[in-house]
């Protein structure tokens, strides 16, 4: 546990949660342009430009090479690691014709049906690996 007044240590603890990316202020700053790109897809004319030439449209945004590659490969988990916000990224997978459930199931490594069943049953179990530091 971090010291009560050490905000940096406290926030660093969020990075130890397996399979979870907490959208902190640092991640928000890192992903600002990534999220702005995703939000731009709310406009029909931008969606059409994106669909016509993804690389050219993405080149208009000041993204890191890692962010650009994650978007083009539709690696949503990597997008989250690089500052993407799932609610903004929803604009990207919606533009691709995917539902939220379809896109998120790709992030969990299970089929859409398995993901839906898991969520209908209450989500992932809180039992199991609770820390990346856990040697299990």
mmCIF file of the C-alpha atoms, coordinates in Angstrom:
data_MODEL
# 
_entry.id   MODEL 
# 
loop_
_atom_site.group_PDB 
_atom_site.id 
_atom_site.type_symbol 
_atom_site.label_atom_id 
_atom_site.label_alt_id 
_atom_site.label_comp_id 
_atom_site.label_asym_id 
_atom_site.label_entity_id 
_atom_site.label_seq_id 
_atom_site.pdbx_PDB_ins_code 
_atom_site.Cartn_x 
_atom_site.Cartn_y 
_atom_site.Cartn_z 
_atom_site.occupancy 
_atom_site.B_iso_or_equiv 
_atom_site.pdbx_formal_charge 
_atom_site.auth_seq_id 
_atom_site.auth_comp_id 
_atom_site.auth_asym_id 
_atom_site.auth_atom_id 
_atom_site.pdbx_PDB_model_num 
ATOM 1   C CA . UNK A 1 1   ? 0.000   0.000   0.000   1.00 0.00 ? 1   UNK A CA 1 
ATOM 2   C CA . UNK A 1 2   ? 1.258   3.471   -0.809  1.00 0.00 ? 2   UNK A CA 1 
ATOM 3   C CA . UNK A 1 3   ? 1.896   6.268   1.637   1.00 0.00 ? 3   UNK A CA 1 
ATOM 4   C CA . UNK A 1 4   ? -1.270  8.342   2.252   1.00 0.00 ? 4   UNK A CA 1 
ATOM 5   C CA . UNK A 1 5   ? 0.107   11.530  0.665   1.00 0.00 ? 5   UNK A CA 1 
ATOM 6   C CA . UNK A 1 6   ? 2.071   9.975   -2.220  1.00 0.00 ? 6   UNK A CA 1 
ATOM 7   C CA . UNK A 1 7   ? -0.283  10.376  -5.182  1.00 0.00 ? 7   UNK A CA 1 
ATOM 8   C CA . UNK A 1 8   ? 2.247   8.953   -7.642  1.00 0.00 ? 8   UNK A CA 1 
ATOM 9   C CA . UNK A 1 9   ? 2.645   5.734   -5.670  1.00 0.00 ? 9   UNK A CA 1 
ATOM 10  C CA . UNK A 1 10  ? -1.125  5.512   -5.272  1.00 0.00 ? 10  UNK A CA 1 
ATOM 11  C CA . UNK A 1 11  ? -1.732  5.912   -9.004  1.00 0.00 ? 11  UNK A CA 1 
ATOM 12  C CA . UNK A 1 12  ? 1.054   3.426   -9.808  1.00 0.00 ? 12  UNK A CA 1 
ATOM 13  C CA . UNK A 1 13  ? -0.904  0.772   -7.907  1.00 0.00 ? 13  UNK A CA 1 
ATOM 14  C CA . UNK A 1 14  ? -3.567  0.909   -10.625 1.00 0.00 ? 14  UNK A CA 1 
ATOM 15  C CA . UNK A 1 15  ? -1.021  -0.482  -13.086 1.00 0.00 ? 15  UNK A CA 1 
ATOM 16  C CA . UNK A 1 16  ? -0.827  -3.686  -11.028 1.00 0.00 ? 16  UNK A CA 1 
ATOM 17  C CA . UNK A 1 17  ? -4.404  -4.788  -11.768 1.00 0.00 ? 17  UNK A CA 1 
ATOM 18  C CA . UNK A 1 18  ? -4.233  -7.665  -14.285 1.00 0.00 ? 18  UNK A CA 1 
ATOM 19  C CA . UNK A 1 19  ? -6.281  -7.119  -17.429 1.00 0.00 ? 19  UNK A CA 1 
ATOM 20  C CA . UNK A 1 20  ? -7.397  -3.645  -16.396 1.00 0.00 ? 20  UNK A CA 1 
ATOM 21  C CA . UNK A 1 21  ? -6.334  -0.230  -17.579 1.00 0.00 ? 21  UNK A CA 1 
ATOM 22  C CA . UNK A 1 22  ? -7.570  2.503   -15.287 1.00 0.00 ? 22  UNK A CA 1 
ATOM 23  C CA . UNK A 1 23  ? -8.177  5.710   -17.242 1.00 0.00 ? 23  UNK A CA 1 
ATOM 24  C CA . UNK A 1 24  ? -6.056  8.052   -15.149 1.00 0.00 ? 24  UNK A CA 1 
ATOM 25  C CA . UNK A 1 25  ? -5.182  11.683  -15.895 1.00 0.00 ? 25  UNK A CA 1 
ATOM 26  C CA . UNK A 1 26  ? -1.814  10.521  -17.244 1.00 0.00 ? 26  UNK A CA 1 
ATOM 27  C CA . UNK A 1 27  ? -3.519  8.094   -19.614 1.00 0.00 ? 27  UNK A CA 1 
ATOM 28  C CA . UNK A 1 28  ? -5.967  10.817  -20.654 1.00 0.00 ? 28  UNK A CA 1 
ATOM 29  C CA . UNK A 1 29  ? -3.070  13.128  -21.549 1.00 0.00 ? 29  UNK A CA 1 
ATOM 30  C CA . UNK A 1 30  ? -1.288  10.336  -23.415 1.00 0.00 ? 30  UNK A CA 1 
ATOM 31  C CA . UNK A 1 31  ? -4.401  9.449   -25.408 1.00 0.00 ? 31  UNK A CA 1 
ATOM 32  C CA . UNK A 1 32  ? -5.810  12.914  -26.047 1.00 0.00 ? 32  UNK A CA 1 
ATOM 33  C CA . UNK A 1 33  ? -5.261  12.875  -29.829 1.00 0.00 ? 33  UNK A CA 1 
ATOM 34  C CA . UNK A 1 34  ? -6.158  9.191   -30.095 1.00 0.00 ? 34  UNK A CA 1 
ATOM 35  C CA . UNK A 1 35  ? -9.483  9.888   -28.435 1.00 0.00 ? 35  UNK A CA 1 
ATOM 36  C CA . UNK A 1 36  ? -10.053 13.032  -30.518 1.00 0.00 ? 36  UNK A CA 1 
ATOM 37  C CA . UNK A 1 37  ? -9.488  10.937  -33.658 1.00 0.00 ? 37  UNK A CA 1 
ATOM 38  C CA . UNK A 1 38  ? -12.039 8.394   -32.450 1.00 0.00 ? 38  UNK A CA 1 
ATOM 39  C CA . UNK A 1 39  ? -14.566 11.117  -31.649 1.00 0.00 ? 39  UNK A CA 1 
ATOM 40  C CA . UNK A 1 40  ? -14.098 12.597  -35.120 1.00 0.00 ? 40  UNK A CA 1 
ATOM 41  C CA . UNK A 1 41  ? -15.781 9.461   -36.466 1.00 0.00 ? 41  UNK A CA 1 
ATOM 42  C CA . UNK A 1 42  ? -19.085 10.736  -35.117 1.00 0.00 ? 42  UNK A CA 1 
ATOM 43  C CA . UNK A 1 43  ? -19.386 12.859  -38.267 1.00 0.00 ? 43  UNK A CA 1 
ATOM 44  C CA . UNK A 1 44  ? -20.548 10.992  -41.383 1.00 0.00 ? 44  UNK A CA 1 
ATOM 45  C CA . UNK A 1 45  ? -18.110 12.834  -43.645 1.00 0.00 ? 45  UNK A CA 1 
ATOM 46  C CA . UNK A 1 46  ? -15.186 11.790  -41.429 1.00 0.00 ? 46  UNK A CA 1 
ATOM 47  C CA . UNK A 1 47  ? -16.337 8.175   -41.385 1.00 0.00 ? 47  UNK A CA 1 
ATOM 48  C CA . UNK A 1 48  ? -16.412 8.196   -45.173 1.00 0.00 ? 48  UNK A CA 1 
ATOM 49  C CA . UNK A 1 49  ? -12.905 9.677   -45.366 1.00 0.00 ? 49  UNK A CA 1 
ATOM 50  C CA . UNK A 1 50  ? -11.695 7.097   -42.830 1.00 0.00 ? 50  UNK A CA 1 
ATOM 51  C CA . UNK A 1 51  ? -13.223 4.216   -44.764 1.00 0.00 ? 51  UNK A CA 1 
ATOM 52  C CA . UNK A 1 52  ? -11.758 5.478   -48.034 1.00 0.00 ? 52  UNK A CA 1 
ATOM 53  C CA . UNK A 1 53  ? -8.154  5.597   -46.749 1.00 0.00 ? 53  UNK A CA 1 
ATOM 54  C CA . UNK A 1 54  ? -7.517  4.774   -43.104 1.00 0.00 ? 54  UNK A CA 1 
ATOM 55  C CA . UNK A 1 55  ? -3.793  5.483   -43.162 1.00 0.00 ? 55  UNK A CA 1 
ATOM 56  C CA . UNK A 1 56  ? -4.233  8.870   -44.839 1.00 0.00 ? 56  UNK A CA 1 
ATOM 57  C CA . UNK A 1 57  ? -6.967  9.927   -42.427 1.00 0.00 ? 57  UNK A CA 1 
ATOM 58  C CA . UNK A 1 58  ? -4.962  8.773   -39.421 1.00 0.00 ? 58  UNK A CA 1 
ATOM 59  C CA . UNK A 1 59  ? -1.893  10.666  -40.686 1.00 0.00 ? 59  UNK A CA 1 
ATOM 60  C CA . UNK A 1 60  ? -3.806  13.889  -40.025 1.00 0.00 ? 60  UNK A CA 1 
ATOM 61  C CA . UNK A 1 61  ? -3.671  13.184  -36.282 1.00 0.00 ? 61  UNK A CA 1 
ATOM 62  C CA . UNK A 1 62  ? -0.534  13.644  -34.139 1.00 0.00 ? 62  UNK A CA 1 
ATOM 63  C CA . UNK A 1 63  ? -0.477  10.084  -32.805 1.00 0.00 ? 63  UNK A CA 1 
ATOM 64  C CA . UNK A 1 64  ? 2.541   8.079   -31.734 1.00 0.00 ? 64  UNK A CA 1 
ATOM 65  C CA . UNK A 1 65  ? 3.632   5.296   -34.060 1.00 0.00 ? 65  UNK A CA 1 
ATOM 66  C CA . UNK A 1 66  ? 2.413   2.816   -31.440 1.00 0.00 ? 66  UNK A CA 1 
ATOM 67  C CA . UNK A 1 67  ? -1.031  4.425   -31.299 1.00 0.00 ? 67  UNK A CA 1 
ATOM 68  C CA . UNK A 1 68  ? -1.258  4.521   -35.090 1.00 0.00 ? 68  UNK A CA 1 
ATOM 69  C CA . UNK A 1 69  ? -0.356  0.830   -35.374 1.00 0.00 ? 69  UNK A CA 1 
ATOM 70  C CA . UNK A 1 70  ? -2.794  -0.145  -32.613 1.00 0.00 ? 70  UNK A CA 1 
ATOM 71  C CA . UNK A 1 71  ? -5.640  1.662   -34.392 1.00 0.00 ? 71  UNK A CA 1 
ATOM 72  C CA . UNK A 1 72  ? -4.841  0.258   -37.825 1.00 0.00 ? 72  UNK A CA 1 
ATOM 73  C CA . UNK A 1 73  ? -4.559  -3.288  -36.443 1.00 0.00 ? 73  UNK A CA 1 
ATOM 74  C CA . UNK A 1 74  ? -7.700  -2.795  -34.308 1.00 0.00 ? 74  UNK A CA 1 
ATOM 75  C CA . UNK A 1 75  ? -5.797  -3.830  -31.214 1.00 0.00 ? 75  UNK A CA 1 
ATOM 76  C CA . UNK A 1 76  ? -8.251  -2.271  -28.767 1.00 0.00 ? 76  UNK A CA 1 
ATOM 77  C CA . UNK A 1 77  ? -6.359  -3.490  -25.697 1.00 0.00 ? 77  UNK A CA 1 
ATOM 78  C CA . UNK A 1 78  ? -3.224  -1.769  -26.942 1.00 0.00 ? 78  UNK A CA 1 
ATOM 79  C CA . UNK A 1 79  ? -5.256  1.373   -27.688 1.00 0.00 ? 79  UNK A CA 1 
ATOM 80  C CA . UNK A 1 80  ? -6.380  1.382   -24.051 1.00 0.00 ? 80  UNK A CA 1 
ATOM 81  C CA . UNK A 1 81  ? -2.806  0.951   -22.841 1.00 0.00 ? 81  UNK A CA 1 
ATOM 82  C CA . UNK A 1 82  ? -1.810  3.927   -24.997 1.00 0.00 ? 82  UNK A CA 1 
ATOM 83  C CA . UNK A 1 83  ? -4.435  6.247   -23.545 1.00 0.00 ? 83  UNK A CA 1 
ATOM 84  C CA . UNK A 1 84  ? -7.560  5.306   -25.447 1.00 0.00 ? 84  UNK A CA 1 
ATOM 85  C CA . UNK A 1 85  ? -10.880 5.538   -23.678 1.00 0.00 ? 85  UNK A CA 1 
ATOM 86  C CA . UNK A 1 86  ? -13.274 2.679   -24.424 1.00 0.00 ? 86  UNK A CA 1 
ATOM 87  C CA . UNK A 1 87  ? -16.227 5.022   -24.865 1.00 0.00 ? 87  UNK A CA 1 
ATOM 88  C CA . UNK A 1 88  ? -14.340 7.055   -27.448 1.00 0.00 ? 88  UNK A CA 1 
ATOM 89  C CA . UNK A 1 89  ? -12.944 3.934   -29.130 1.00 0.00 ? 89  UNK A CA 1 
ATOM 90  C CA . UNK A 1 90  ? -16.531 2.743   -29.503 1.00 0.00 ? 90  UNK A CA 1 
ATOM 91  C CA . UNK A 1 91  ? -16.773 5.223   -32.383 1.00 0.00 ? 91  UNK A CA 1 
ATOM 92  C CA . UNK A 1 92  ? -14.042 3.273   -34.176 1.00 0.00 ? 92  UNK A CA 1 
ATOM 93  C CA . UNK A 1 93  ? -15.556 -0.164  -33.810 1.00 0.00 ? 93  UNK A CA 1 
ATOM 94  C CA . UNK A 1 94  ? -19.025 1.184   -34.552 1.00 0.00 ? 94  UNK A CA 1 
ATOM 95  C CA . UNK A 1 95  ? -17.635 2.593   -37.793 1.00 0.00 ? 95  UNK A CA 1 
ATOM 96  C CA . UNK A 1 96  ? -16.382 -0.929  -38.529 1.00 0.00 ? 96  UNK A CA 1 
ATOM 97  C CA . UNK A 1 97  ? -19.906 -2.231  -37.970 1.00 0.00 ? 97  UNK A CA 1 
ATOM 98  C CA . UNK A 1 98  ? -19.168 -3.939  -34.661 1.00 0.00 ? 98  UNK A CA 1 
ATOM 99  C CA . UNK A 1 99  ? -21.386 -3.745  -31.625 1.00 0.00 ? 99  UNK A CA 1 
ATOM 100 C CA . UNK A 1 100 ? -19.879 -2.969  -28.240 1.00 0.00 ? 100 UNK A CA 1 
ATOM 101 C CA . UNK A 1 101 ? -20.258 -6.639  -27.254 1.00 0.00 ? 101 UNK A CA 1 
ATOM 102 C CA . UNK A 1 102 ? -18.557 -7.844  -30.433 1.00 0.00 ? 102 UNK A CA 1 
ATOM 103 C CA . UNK A 1 103 ? -15.599 -5.492  -30.024 1.00 0.00 ? 103 UNK A CA 1 
ATOM 104 C CA . UNK A 1 104 ? -15.122 -6.107  -26.317 1.00 0.00 ? 104 UNK A CA 1 
ATOM 105 C CA . UNK A 1 105 ? -15.295 -9.871  -26.763 1.00 0.00 ? 105 UNK A CA 1 
ATOM 106 C CA . UNK A 1 106 ? -12.220 -9.596  -29.024 1.00 0.00 ? 106 UNK A CA 1 
ATOM 107 C CA . UNK A 1 107 ? -10.441 -7.908  -26.116 1.00 0.00 ? 107 UNK A CA 1 
ATOM 108 C CA . UNK A 1 108 ? -11.166 -10.779 -23.728 1.00 0.00 ? 108 UNK A CA 1 
ATOM 109 C CA . UNK A 1 109 ? -10.153 -13.660 -25.985 1.00 0.00 ? 109 UNK A CA 1 
ATOM 110 C CA . UNK A 1 110 ? -13.563 -15.317 -25.902 1.00 0.00 ? 110 UNK A CA 1 
ATOM 111 C CA . UNK A 1 111 ? -16.366 -15.576 -28.424 1.00 0.00 ? 111 UNK A CA 1 
ATOM 112 C CA . UNK A 1 112 ? -19.249 -13.131 -28.464 1.00 0.00 ? 112 UNK A CA 1 
ATOM 113 C CA . UNK A 1 113 ? -21.519 -15.837 -27.070 1.00 0.00 ? 113 UNK A CA 1 
ATOM 114 C CA . UNK A 1 114 ? -19.091 -16.690 -24.242 1.00 0.00 ? 114 UNK A CA 1 
ATOM 115 C CA . UNK A 1 115 ? -18.652 -13.004 -23.423 1.00 0.00 ? 115 UNK A CA 1 
ATOM 116 C CA . UNK A 1 116 ? -22.411 -12.400 -23.337 1.00 0.00 ? 116 UNK A CA 1 
ATOM 117 C CA . UNK A 1 117 ? -22.940 -15.440 -21.122 1.00 0.00 ? 117 UNK A CA 1 
ATOM 118 C CA . UNK A 1 118 ? -20.183 -14.291 -18.754 1.00 0.00 ? 118 UNK A CA 1 
ATOM 119 C CA . UNK A 1 119 ? -21.655 -10.801 -18.486 1.00 0.00 ? 119 UNK A CA 1 
ATOM 120 C CA . UNK A 1 120 ? -25.215 -12.115 -18.062 1.00 0.00 ? 120 UNK A CA 1 
ATOM 121 C CA . UNK A 1 121 ? -23.907 -14.282 -15.221 1.00 0.00 ? 121 UNK A CA 1 
ATOM 122 C CA . UNK A 1 122 ? -22.472 -11.236 -13.437 1.00 0.00 ? 122 UNK A CA 1 
ATOM 123 C CA . UNK A 1 123 ? -19.109 -10.701 -15.163 1.00 0.00 ? 123 UNK A CA 1 
ATOM 124 C CA . UNK A 1 124 ? -15.702 -12.121 -14.417 1.00 0.00 ? 124 UNK A CA 1 
ATOM 125 C CA . UNK A 1 125 ? -15.162 -13.718 -11.076 1.00 0.00 ? 125 UNK A CA 1 
ATOM 126 C CA . UNK A 1 126 ? -13.297 -11.559 -8.563  1.00 0.00 ? 126 UNK A CA 1 
ATOM 127 C CA . UNK A 1 127 ? -11.444 -14.722 -7.536  1.00 0.00 ? 127 UNK A CA 1 
ATOM 128 C CA . UNK A 1 128 ? -8.046  -15.508 -8.996  1.00 0.00 ? 128 UNK A CA 1 
ATOM 129 C CA . UNK A 1 129 ? -5.117  -13.372 -10.063 1.00 0.00 ? 129 UNK A CA 1 
ATOM 130 C CA . UNK A 1 130 ? -5.418  -10.021 -8.293  1.00 0.00 ? 130 UNK A CA 1 
ATOM 131 C CA . UNK A 1 131 ? -1.956  -8.606  -8.916  1.00 0.00 ? 131 UNK A CA 1 
ATOM 132 C CA . UNK A 1 132 ? 0.565   -8.743  -11.769 1.00 0.00 ? 132 UNK A CA 1 
ATOM 133 C CA . UNK A 1 133 ? 3.140   -9.323  -9.030  1.00 0.00 ? 133 UNK A CA 1 
ATOM 134 C CA . UNK A 1 134 ? 1.379   -12.530 -7.958  1.00 0.00 ? 134 UNK A CA 1 
ATOM 135 C CA . UNK A 1 135 ? 3.584   -15.469 -9.068  1.00 0.00 ? 135 UNK A CA 1 
ATOM 136 C CA . UNK A 1 136 ? 0.640   -17.777 -9.840  1.00 0.00 ? 136 UNK A CA 1 
# 
